[in-house]
Amino acid sequence: MTILELGIEDRFEFVQTRWPHSWGTQTVAMPADFTVATPVMRIPALVTDTVTLTDSHAICDYLNAEFGSFRLLAREGAARWRALATIAVANGVLEAQIMRRAELLRADKERSNDFIAKMRDRTIRCFAALETHLPTFGDTFDLAQITTAVACGYDDWRYGPDWRGAAPKLAAWYDQVAQRPSMKATEPAETPQR
Ligand SMILES: N[C@@H](CCC(=O)N[C@@H](CS)C(=O)NCC(=O)O)C(=O)O
């Protein structure tokens, strides 16, 4: 989405990822260059001639600085901290969504319903908090809004409309931004199995 919002898609090749479901709960073999690029063995990772980055936020901030003249995240000052406050909570949602998904993929006898409930509660609490950030959202669909919109879209897709009850104004905001071409082009879908 950051690449599309910056209008720099011509500089990138988009490749469909494939992985086995067991990646969520077990260490699975990956190509050596992948493990070097991302020792945490999570995607995304960005490898350039000068820097290797993992973590979406670091990568998006890199794109913002190198190709976006800091249009999607201020270089410094109050606007930067305001955006990071939102990004941190939205990223907390995304991490909880991913951990909940991994737990749901475990075999019945291994699965912890307490852990699943804890991740769900965290998600709902953070969506309610993000709703209070709405007045700080400006005209630019920046990294704070992108991260928030990704969290909303993933929850809708994977877990249904529960979050909307906790954050109805956020849901109304999301329904508008979900019409953006960058959102439409990157709607979540099941990853093909490797
Ligand atoms: N906060 C991280 C989350 C990265 C993440 O968890 N990616 C998932 C795929 S959506 C992954 O690689 N999972 C494999 C694993 O946890 O081993 C980011 O935004 O980069």
The ligand as an SDF file (V2000), in Angstrom:
LIG
                    3D

 20 19  0  0  0  0  0  0  0  0999 V2000
    4.9620   -6.5270   12.7990 N   0  0  0  0  0  0  0  0  0  0  0  0
    5.5420   -7.3320   11.7330 C   0  0  0  0  0  0  0  0  0  0  0  0
    4.7520   -8.6080   11.5400 C   0  0  0  0  0  0  0  0  0  0  0  0
    5.4260   -9.5260   10.5390 C   0  0  0  0  0  0  0  0  0  0  0  0
    4.7430  -10.8930   10.5210 C   0  0  0  0  0  0  0  0  0  0  0  0
    4.3660  -11.4440   11.5540 O   0  0  0  0  0  0  0  0  0  0  0  0
    4.6020  -11.4630    9.3190 N   0  0  0  0  0  0  0  0  0  0  0  0
    3.9670  -12.7770    9.2210 C   0  0  0  0  0  0  0  0  0  0  0  0
    3.2220  -12.9030    7.9190 C   0  0  0  0  0  0  0  0  0  0  0  0
    1.8880  -11.7560    7.8820 S   0  0  0  0  0  0  0  0  0  0  0  0
    5.0410  -13.8490    9.2580 C   0  0  0  0  0  0  0  0  0  0  0  0
    6.0480  -13.6690    8.6260 O   0  0  0  0  0  0  0  0  0  0  0  0
    4.8040  -14.9350    9.9980 N   0  0  0  0  0  0  0  0  0  0  0  0
    5.7160  -16.0340   10.1040 C   0  0  0  0  0  0  0  0  0  0  0  0
    6.1790  -16.2870   11.5120 C   0  0  0  0  0  0  0  0  0  0  0  0
    5.6600  -15.6610   12.4480 O   0  0  0  0  0  0  0  0  0  0  0  0
    7.0960  -17.1020   11.6710 O   0  0  0  0  0  0  0  0  0  0  0  0
    5.5710   -6.4990   10.4620 C   0  0  0  0  0  0  0  0  0  0  0  0
    4.6720   -5.6910   10.2840 O   0  0  0  0  0  0  0  0  0  0  0  0
    6.4900   -6.6660    9.6640 O   0  0  0  0  0  0  0  0  0  0  0  0
  1  2  1  0
  2  3  1  0
  2 18  1  0
  3  4  1  0
  4  5  1  0
  5  6  2  0
  5  7  1  0
  7  8  1  0
  8  9  1  0
  8 11  1  0
  9 10  1  0
 11 12  2  0
 11 13  1  0
 13 14  1  0
 14 15  1  0
 15 16  2  0
 15 17  1  0
 18 19  2  0
 18 20  1  0
M  END
$$$$
